[in-house]
Amino acid sequence: MSIKNTSYYGVYACGEKIATLNLDPGVKVHGEQILKEGNREYRVWDPHRSKLAAALKKGLKTWPFKEGVHVLYLGAAAGATVSYISDIVGETGRVYAVEFSPESMKDLIMRCGSRKNVWPILADARLPDKYAYVGEVDVLFEDVAQPDQDRILIMNSRYLKRGGIAMIAVKSQSIDVRFKPREIYERVLENLSGTFEIVERFELDPYEKHHMFIVGRKR
């Protein structure tokens, strides 16, 4: 089966699957399937294990990732999605991967430590002053399961350049289980609208239940 370009920079299609060109050939990050074509190695990107891949499969229109882009990623966990962004932004790009859990950070370093464009940061995303050396970034991405996830995004927007793109996977059940997911989404959208122009919003079903993916442009 041939591997083809898509309309998303750095993302390839192989039938119904999507993949990225492996920046670290011969190395798997989370047991993903590897496809080879000639001397090129591609990593299959599972939308059931990555909110960003799920957004792609749902028809995401805004795609700020390309060679050389600097990304601040909040909630890096063990580095699965971080590694795919690393593939896309390439050697001249940079992914600042913020993670609060020491155990997850160990996994992140073990899995992405050989990727020179990934900068692991053990820190609380509620305390962005702790990583002020990040400087200005082109993209702000958040996948944090906390009740104040919208506030965390706004706090970290200080590092996002004006006109830069912010993306957040809102987990309604992590915010307040007493309310319906759509009520939570509307509240989050209202809170974010003061800092960002909302350009896209959609739910991630069937890949993730009770999740909304929101894309905003910094005002």
Sine and cosine of phi, psi and omega as CSV:
sin_phi,cos_phi,sin_psi,cos_psi,sin_omega,cos_omega
0.00,0.00,0.77,-0.64,-0.07,-1.00
-0.98,0.20,0.46,-0.89,0.03,-1.00
-0.97,-0.24,0.79,-0.61,-0.12,-0.99
-0.84,-0.54,0.43,-0.90,0.12,-0.99
-0.92,0.39,0.44,-0.90,0.16,-0.99
-0.89,-0.45,-0.02,-1.00,0.04,-1.00
-0.97,0.23,-0.13,0.99,0.04,-1.00
-0.99,-0.11,0.85,-0.53,-0.02,-1.00
-0.82,0.57,0.77,-0.64,0.09,-1.00
0.98,0.18,0.06,1.00,0.01,-1.00
-0.90,-0.43,0.72,-0.69,-0.08,-1.00
-0.87,-0.50,0.39,-0.92,0.01,-1.00
-0.90,-0.44,0.67,-0.74,0.13,-0.99
-0.72,-0.69,1.00,-0.06,-0.15,-0.99
0.91,0.42,-0.81,-0.59,0.02,-1.00
-1.00,0.05,-0.12,0.99,-0.04,-1.00
-1.00,0.02,0.46,-0.89,0.14,-0.99
-0.90,-0.43,0.41,-0.91,-0.08,-1.00
-0.43,-0.90,0.25,-0.97,0.12,-0.99
-0.83,-0.56,0.41,-0.91,0.05,-1.00
-0.97,0.26,0.85,-0.53,-0.11,-0.99
-0.92,0.40,0.88,-0.47,0.04,-1.00
-0.96,0.26,-0.31,0.95,-0.04,-1.00
-0.82,-0.58,0.95,0.32,-0.12,-0.99
-0.80,0.60,0.66,-0.75,0.02,-1.00
1.00,0.03,-0.10,1.00,-0.05,-1.00
-0.89,-0.46,0.81,-0.59,0.14,-0.99
-1.00,-0.09,0.52,-0.86,-0.01,-1.00
-0.99,-0.15,-0.66,0.75,-0.05,-1.00
-0.62,-0.79,0.57,0.82,0.03,-1.00
0.97,0.24,0.36,0.93,-0.04,-1.00
-0.93,0.36,0.38,-0.92,0.05,-1.00
-0.95,0.31,0.65,-0.76,0.03,-1.00
-0.94,-0.34,0.74,-0.67,0.07,-1.00
-0.90,-0.43,0.61,-0.79,0.00,-1.00
-0.81,-0.58,0.64,-0.76,0.08,-1.00
-0.64,-0.77,0.94,-0.33,-0.11,-0.99
0.91,0.42,-0.76,-0.65,0.01,-1.00
-0.99,-0.14,0.26,0.96,-0.01,-1.00
-0.97,-0.26,0.65,-0.76,-0.05,-1.00
-0.88,-0.48,0.78,-0.63,-0.05,-1.00
-0.89,-0.46,0.59,-0.81,0.01,-1.00
-0.96,-0.29,0.85,-0.53,0.01,-1.00
-0.93,0.36,0.71,-0.71,-0.10,-1.00
-0.95,-0.32,0.94,-0.35,-0.11,-0.99
-1.00,0.07,0.90,-0.44,-0.01,-1.00
-0.93,0.36,-0.22,0.98,0.06,-1.00
-0.99,0.11,-0.15,0.99,-0.02,-1.00
-0.85,-0.53,0.11,0.99,-0.02,-1.00
-0.53,-0.85,0.84,-0.54,0.01,-1.00
-0.90,0.43,-0.57,0.82,0.00,-1.00
-0.93,0.36,-0.65,0.76,0.07,-1.00
-0.90,0.43,-0.63,0.77,0.05,-1.00
-0.88,0.48,-0.65,0.76,0.03,-1.00
-0.89,0.46,-0.63,0.78,0.06,-1.00
-0.87,0.49,-0.73,0.69,-0.02,-1.00
-0.92,0.39,-0.39,0.92,0.02,-1.00
-1.00,0.05,0.00,1.00,0.08,-1.00
0.99,-0.13,0.46,0.89,0.06,-1.00
-0.75,0.67,0.74,-0.67,-0.03,-1.00
-0.99,-0.16,-0.57,0.82,-0.06,-1.00
-1.00,0.06,0.85,-0.53,-0.04,-1.00
-0.71,-0.70,1.00,-0.04,-0.08,-1.00
-1.00,0.05,-0.03,1.00,-0.08,-1.00
-1.00,0.09,0.76,-0.65,0.06,-1.00
-0.30,-0.95,0.07,-1.00,0.01,-1.00
-0.81,0.58,0.76,-0.64,0.10,-0.99
1.00,0.04,-0.06,1.00,-0.03,-1.00
-0.96,0.29,0.58,-0.81,0.08,-1.00
-0.97,-0.23,0.77,-0.64,-0.09,-1.00
-0.82,-0.58,0.72,-0.69,0.17,-0.99
-0.97,-0.24,0.90,-0.44,-0.09,-1.00
-0.93,-0.37,0.89,-0.46,-0.02,-1.00
-0.98,-0.19,0.82,-0.57,-0.04,-1.00
1.00,0.02,0.76,0.66,-0.13,-0.99
-0.93,0.38,-0.40,0.92,-0.03,-1.00
0.80,0.61,-0.71,-0.70,-0.05,-1.00
-1.00,0.07,0.01,1.00,0.17,-0.99
0.99,-0.12,0.22,0.97,-0.03,-1.00
-0.88,0.48,-0.87,0.49,-0.01,-1.00
-0.91,0.42,-0.60,0.80,0.07,-1.00
-0.80,0.60,-0.68,0.74,-0.05,-1.00
-0.91,0.41,-0.57,0.82,0.02,-1.00
-0.95,0.31,-0.63,0.77,0.09,-1.00
-0.90,0.44,-0.62,0.79,0.06,-1.00
-0.85,0.53,-0.71,0.71,0.06,-1.00
-0.83,0.56,-0.69,0.72,-0.13,-0.99
-0.96,0.28,-0.70,0.71,-0.07,-1.00
-0.98,0.21,-0.26,0.96,0.15,-0.99
0.95,0.30,-0.10,-1.00,-0.09,-1.00
-0.90,0.43,-0.45,0.89,-0.01,-1.00
-1.00,-0.01,-0.10,1.00,0.06,-1.00
-1.00,0.00,-0.03,-1.00,0.00,-1.00
-0.46,-0.89,0.67,-0.74,0.07,-1.00
-0.85,-0.53,0.94,-0.33,0.08,-1.00
-1.00,0.07,0.94,-0.34,-0.16,-0.99
-0.97,-0.25,0.98,-0.22,-0.05,-1.00
-1.00,-0.04,0.79,-0.61,0.02,-1.00
-0.61,-0.79,0.69,-0.73,-0.07,-1.00
-1.00,0.05,-0.56,0.83,-0.10,-1.00
-0.99,0.16,0.83,-0.55,0.05,-1.00
-0.87,0.50,-0.59,0.81,0.00,-1.00
-0.92,0.40,-0.70,0.71,0.04,-1.00
-0.90,0.43,-0.59,0.81,0.02,-1.00
-0.90,0.43,-0.61,0.79,0.07,-1.00
-0.87,0.50,-0.69,0.72,0.02,-1.00
-0.90,0.43,-0.66,0.75,0.01,-1.00
-0.87,0.50,-0.72,0.69,-0.01,-1.00
-0.91,0.40,-0.64,0.77,0.00,-1.00
-0.91,0.42,-0.64,0.77,-0.10,-1.00
-1.00,0.06,-0.50,0.87,-0.08,-1.00
-0.87,-0.49,0.13,0.99,-0.08,-1.00
-0.88,0.48,-0.45,0.89,-0.01,-1.00
-1.00,0.09,-0.06,1.00,0.01,-1.00
-1.00,-0.01,0.94,-0.33,-0.12,-0.99
-0.94,0.33,-0.27,0.96,0.00,-1.00
-1.00,-0.07,0.08,1.00,0.07,-1.00
-0.97,-0.26,0.83,-0.56,0.03,-1.00
-0.93,-0.36,0.99,-0.14,0.03,-1.00
-0.93,0.36,0.70,-0.71,0.00,-1.00
-0.76,-0.65,0.92,-0.38,0.06,-1.00
-1.00,0.09,0.97,-0.24,-0.09,-1.00
-0.27,-0.96,0.31,-0.95,0.11,-0.99
-1.00,0.03,0.85,-0.53,-0.03,-1.00
-0.91,0.42,-0.20,0.98,0.10,-1.00
-0.98,0.20,-0.15,0.99,-0.02,-1.00
-0.85,-0.53,0.91,0.41,-0.10,-1.00
-0.89,0.45,-0.30,0.96,0.05,-1.00
-0.89,0.45,-0.39,0.92,-0.04,-1.00
-0.93,0.38,-0.31,0.95,0.02,-1.00
-0.76,-0.65,0.71,0.70,-0.01,-1.00
-0.89,0.46,-0.36,0.93,0.00,-1.00
-0.91,0.42,-0.21,0.98,0.05,-1.00
-0.85,0.53,-0.62,0.78,-0.02,-1.00
0.95,0.31,-0.41,-0.91,-0.07,-1.00
-0.99,0.12,0.68,-0.73,0.02,-1.00
-0.83,-0.55,0.31,-0.95,-0.01,-1.00
-1.00,0.03,-0.51,0.86,-0.08,-1.00
-0.70,-0.71,0.68,-0.73,0.10,-1.00
-0.88,-0.47,0.86,-0.52,-0.05,-1.00
-0.83,-0.56,0.73,-0.69,-0.01,-1.00
-0.77,-0.64,0.74,-0.67,0.11,-0.99
-0.66,-0.75,0.95,0.30,-0.10,-0.99
-0.86,-0.51,0.82,-0.57,-0.02,-1.00
-1.00,0.00,0.97,0.25,-0.01,-1.00
-0.71,-0.71,0.45,-0.89,-0.01,-1.00
-0.88,0.47,-0.47,0.88,-0.04,-1.00
-0.96,-0.27,0.59,0.80,-0.07,-1.00
-0.87,0.49,-0.55,0.83,0.04,-1.00
-0.93,0.38,-0.64,0.77,0.03,-1.00
-0.90,0.43,-0.62,0.79,0.02,-1.00
-0.88,0.47,-0.67,0.74,0.03,-1.00
-0.89,0.46,-0.71,0.71,-0.01,-1.00
-0.89,0.46,-0.68,0.73,0.01,-1.00
-0.87,0.50,-0.63,0.78,-0.03,-1.00
-0.99,0.12,-0.11,0.99,0.01,-1.00
-0.91,0.41,-0.20,0.98,0.06,-1.00
-0.86,0.51,-0.44,0.90,-0.03,-1.00
-1.00,-0.02,-0.17,0.98,-0.04,-1.00
-1.00,0.05,0.78,-0.63,-0.01,-1.00
-0.91,0.42,0.42,-0.91,0.04,-1.00
-0.88,0.47,0.76,-0.65,-0.09,-1.00
1.00,0.08,-0.07,1.00,0.03,-1.00
-0.95,0.32,0.28,-0.96,-0.10,-0.99
-0.98,-0.21,0.74,-0.67,0.12,-0.99
-0.92,-0.38,0.65,-0.76,0.04,-1.00
-0.75,-0.66,0.68,-0.73,0.02,-1.00
-0.62,-0.78,0.69,-0.72,0.11,-0.99
-0.99,-0.14,0.97,-0.24,-0.07,-1.00
-0.99,0.12,0.84,-0.54,0.02,-1.00
-0.98,-0.20,0.99,-0.16,-0.12,-0.99
-0.87,0.50,-0.60,0.80,-0.05,-1.00
-0.94,0.33,-0.31,0.95,0.07,-1.00
-1.00,0.10,-0.30,0.95,-0.03,-1.00
-1.00,0.02,-0.81,0.59,-0.01,-1.00
-0.22,-0.98,0.94,-0.35,-0.05,-1.00
-0.97,0.25,-0.15,0.99,-0.03,-1.00
-0.97,0.24,-0.28,0.96,-0.06,-1.00
-0.92,-0.39,0.41,-0.91,0.07,-1.00
-0.92,0.38,0.54,-0.84,-0.02,-1.00
-0.78,0.62,-0.67,0.74,-0.06,-1.00
-0.93,0.38,-0.47,0.88,0.08,-1.00
-0.93,0.37,-0.63,0.77,0.06,-1.00
-0.90,0.44,-0.71,0.71,-0.03,-1.00
-0.86,0.51,-0.68,0.73,-0.03,-1.00
-0.91,0.42,-0.62,0.78,0.03,-1.00
-0.90,0.43,-0.69,0.72,0.01,-1.00
-0.90,0.44,-0.70,0.71,0.01,-1.00
-0.86,0.51,-0.66,0.75,0.03,-1.00
-0.90,0.43,-0.67,0.74,0.00,-1.00
-0.91,0.41,-0.61,0.79,-0.04,-1.00
-0.97,0.23,-0.42,0.91,-0.16,-0.99
-0.91,0.41,-0.31,0.95,0.05,-1.00
-0.96,0.27,-0.45,0.89,-0.03,-1.00
-0.98,-0.21,-0.51,0.86,-0.09,-1.00
-0.80,-0.60,0.56,-0.83,0.24,-0.97
-0.99,0.12,0.88,-0.48,-0.03,-1.00
-0.97,0.23,0.87,-0.50,-0.06,-1.00
-0.95,-0.32,-0.37,0.93,0.07,-1.00
-0.50,-0.87,0.51,-0.86,0.13,-0.99
-0.37,-0.93,0.72,-0.69,0.02,-1.00
-0.28,-0.96,0.43,-0.90,0.02,-1.00
-0.99,0.14,0.44,-0.90,-0.09,-1.00
-0.99,-0.16,0.15,0.99,0.12,-0.99
-0.87,0.49,0.62,-0.78,0.12,0.99
-1.00,-0.03,0.07,1.00,-0.07,-1.00
-0.96,0.27,-0.62,0.78,0.04,-1.00
-0.66,-0.75,0.80,-0.61,0.03,-1.00
-0.99,0.15,0.59,-0.81,0.09,-1.00
0.86,0.51,0.61,0.79,0.06,-1.00
-0.82,-0.57,0.66,-0.75,0.18,-0.98
-0.86,-0.51,0.70,-0.72,0.06,-1.00
-0.99,-0.16,0.83,-0.55,-0.03,-1.00
-0.87,-0.50,0.71,-0.70,0.06,-1.00
-0.88,-0.47,0.78,-0.62,0.02,-1.00
-0.74,-0.67,0.44,-0.90,0.08,-1.00
-0.94,-0.34,0.78,-0.62,-0.06,-1.00
-0.91,0.42,0.77,-0.64,-0.02,-1.00
-0.96,0.29,0.00,0.00,0.00,0.00
